[in-house]
Amino acid sequence: MPEANISSSQPSGHVTPRPPGLTEEATRDILCALDKRDDSQVAILLNQLHAADRADLLERVVEKDRRILVDILRPEFNPDILPELEEAVRDEVVDQLSTAELAAAVSELESDDAVHLVEDLSEGDKQALLAAISETDRVAVEQSLSYPVNSAGRLMQRELVLSLIHISEPTRRTP
C-alpha cells in the first residue's frame, strides 16, 4: 500500500497520495531524456522530485551526467539538495556553483545546514562566500563556526520562531 500524507488543509480523513520519489522508472526516464539531450523534459521530471530524491539521483549518476543535471537544475536550484548529498558529491556540486549561487543557497538553508556547507569550503572560498551573504546570515554562520566541531553550539540551529498569542475574553455589554 503506498504511503500517504494527510494534509491539514483538507477535510478530516481525506488523504493525499504521496509522490513516489525516485523510483527505478523515474531514474530511467530522467536518464533517457538526458541521453536524448532533452533538457526541458529532464527539468520537468526533476521538478516532480523532492530535494532528497534529487540529491539521491545526483549521487547515483556519473560525474559527467551530474554536471549536466546541476546545469539543468541551476535556474531553480533548490538549496535543500545540498545538505542531502554525500560529502564528495556535495563538493563537486558546490564547485560547479558560483559564489552568488552558493550565497543564495546559504541564505535559504537552515542555519545548521548552512554552517555544515560553509565549514567544508577552502578558506578562500569560505571568505568569498561569507562576504557575499547578508550580514545577518554571516554573523550567524561565523558565530556557529567559532564553536568547536561537533559541539552543541556549532550544531544547533539559530532560527527562532516566536509566536505571541494574545487571548482575551470578550467583554459583555449589559443593556
Secondary structure, DSSP 8 states (H G I E B T S, - for coil): ---EE--TTS-TT--EE----S-HHHHHHHHHHHHTT-HHHHHHHHHTS-HHHHHHHHHHS-HHHHHHHHHHHGGG--GGGGGGS-HHHHHHHHHHS-HHHHHHHHHHS-HHHHHHHHHTS-HHHHHHHHHHS-HHHHHHHHHHHTS-TTSHHHHS-------------------
